[in-house]
């Protein structure tokens, strides 16, 4: 059953945080694969938006027309997954219909973090600056963040800012963005300012 329709306007800050794997048990619970090793967002948020499976070329993009809001009445970790039950769900058939749906949560519903911690979604779009001969220079813009097994890595598209302060990506001979991979660790990233969307690094630029 969708959440109260009065509150069903799709937020503009939804973030994809997981995918429904299957039903769990016979009382309407679902099992969700969280995209982050830390599933605190799924466990703390009480409003989840679910979207039906989409073609691969549309993955990662929310179709507001098909997004449905559900209220979570119970959730808990289960091995490497999260299991949850929605308001109005009491049998397995209801849960089975949600298999393969993606799970989205409003960024405003994320739990707060310490000053030196950051959600990956907040790093995307930040301009990355490095040091060259004692001068701070623009390296590029963070387009993606991923985990290599040891730590997070920033995928940065190199480029410049034009006169209107718009980012212009640098392209190779095949018109593809030129990418730098920067370890997101204290040894190389010494300042992150989410408000100004800037990250400063000591990673060797050459």
ABEGO torsion letter per residue (X at the ends): XBBBAAAABBBAABBBABBBABBBEAAGBBBBBBABABAAAAAABABBBBBBBBBAAABGBBBAAABBBBBBABBBBBEABBBBBBBGBABAAAAAAABGBBBBBBAAABBBBBAABBBAAAABGBBBBBBBGGBBBBAEBBABBBBAGABBBBBBBBEBBBAAGBBBBBBBAAGBBBBBBBBBBAAABABBBAAAGBBBBABBAX
